[in-house]
């Protein structure tokens, strides 16, 4: 298929509309249903659309790098903001992880005996439920991490088992 402005520009516009609306909804915590999933996965369509749009308009695109001082300044500012977005703010996430991930890691590293009060269930019940889910710990002094290692899928499965019936207070 030949890259053409006839479809590359509308693809860029349509995908931008999707990214803008779902991004704004997520920013204000108003997203629902498949908004976040659509934003994350259909964002690849925007990437493809923008690349196709740049290729279809290569002459004009190239001029922003060669002949336009303001174009270069805007592009440079975008690159600097992107680079800055990888920085961790002081007092922010330790080791670059968000707080909820750090909490999950702390639970995974703790002995089940220590996790039981947080889960609101006896340690032996947690061990039994974990074993039923295919995650067998030798005793209540073992941690989830000691059994699943770095397998995030199994760790998430264990967390779901641990906190499945925590009563709300």
N, C-alpha and C positions, 0 to 999 in steps of 0.2 A: 504494500500500500504506500503510495506516494504521500510524503508529508506536505500538507497544504494548509494555507491560511483558512480555507473553507471549513475545515473541521478542527484544526489545532486551536484557533482562537475561541470558538464556542466551547470546546472542551475545557480550556483554561478558565473561561468565564463561569461555566457551570460548576466546575469543581471548586473554584474559589468561593462561589456562593455556598456550596455545601460546607466547606471548611470554615467560612466566616460564621455561618449560623450555628453550626454545631460547636465551634470554638467559643462563641459568645455564651451559648447555653451552658457549656461546661464551666466557663469562668465564673458565672453567677450561680453555679450549682443548680441549674434548672433542667439539666439534661435528663432524659428519660428513655426508656426502651432501648433502641439500638443506636442512639445518638453517639455515644463514646466509641462504640465499635465501628460505626460508619466513619467517624472522624479519623480514627487511627488507620483503618485499612483502606478506605477510599481516598485517603490522602495520597496514596501511591498514584492514583489516577491524576491528581493535580500535578504531581512531580512529572509524570509522563506528558501531560498536557503542556506544562511550562517548557519542558525540553523541546517538544514538538513545535511550540509557538516560537521559541528562540531559533530553532533551525529554519522554520518557514520564513522568519523575518531576520535572517542572519545579517544582512547588510545594515539594517537599522540597529540591530543588537550590537554589532561590532563597533559602530560609531560611538556608543556610550563609553567604550573603553579607550577609544583613540581620540575622538574629537571633542568630547563633552567633559569639561572640568566638573560641572555640577553632577553629571552622571557618574563619573568616577568617585566623587566625594560621597554620593548616596550609596553606591555599591560598597565603598570602603567602610562607611558607617555600619552598613548591614553586616559585613564580615566581622567588624569589631564587636557588635552587639552579640552576634552568634558566638564568638570566642568567649565573651564575658559570661554568656549563659551557662558555661560549664563550671564557673567558679562556685565555691561554697561560701556562703556568708558566715561571718563569725557568729558563733552561738547557734548556727543552723544545724543541719544534719551532720552527725559525726561520721567520718569515713565516707562522706558523700551519700549516705543513705537517708531517706526521709524517716521521721520519727516512727511511723507505723511499721516500717520494715525493721527498724532497730528493735522495737517491742517484740515483733514476731521472732526475730533472731534470739532475743533474750529468753523467750519462752522455749524455743527449740533447744537452747543450750542448758536449760535448767533441768534438774532431776524431776521426774514425774511427781515425786512426793512433794516437791515445792510448787509444782504447777496445779496440783489438785485443788488447793484452797481457792486459787484464782479462777479455776474452771467451775468451782462450786460443786465438785463431785469427789467421792473417795478415790484415792490412788488406785485401789484394786479394781474399781469399776472402769477407770480410764485404761488400765492395762488390758482388761478383758475386751473393751471396745476397740482398742488399737489392734489387738491380736485378731479380732474379728474382721478388721479392715486390712489384714495382711501385714501389719507393722508390729512385730513381736519384740518387746523389750524384756531383757532378762529379769529385771526387778524394778522396784520403784525408785532406785537410786540412779537408774539409767536415764539418759536424755533422748529426745527425739533425734537430735543431731548425731548422737553416737550410733544410732541405728541406720538412719537414712543418708548420712554423710552429706554430700552436696546436692542430693537429688531434690530440687525445688518442688517438683510435682508430688513426690511422696511427703515432703514436709507440709505442703499445703493440705494434702489429704489428712495428715495427722492432726493439723490444726482444726480442720472441719470436724473431725471425730472428737477432739478434746472439748470443743466449745459448742457442740451441737444442741445441747439441752440446758444451757446456762439460763437459769431463771432471771427475768428482768426484775429489777428492784426500783 
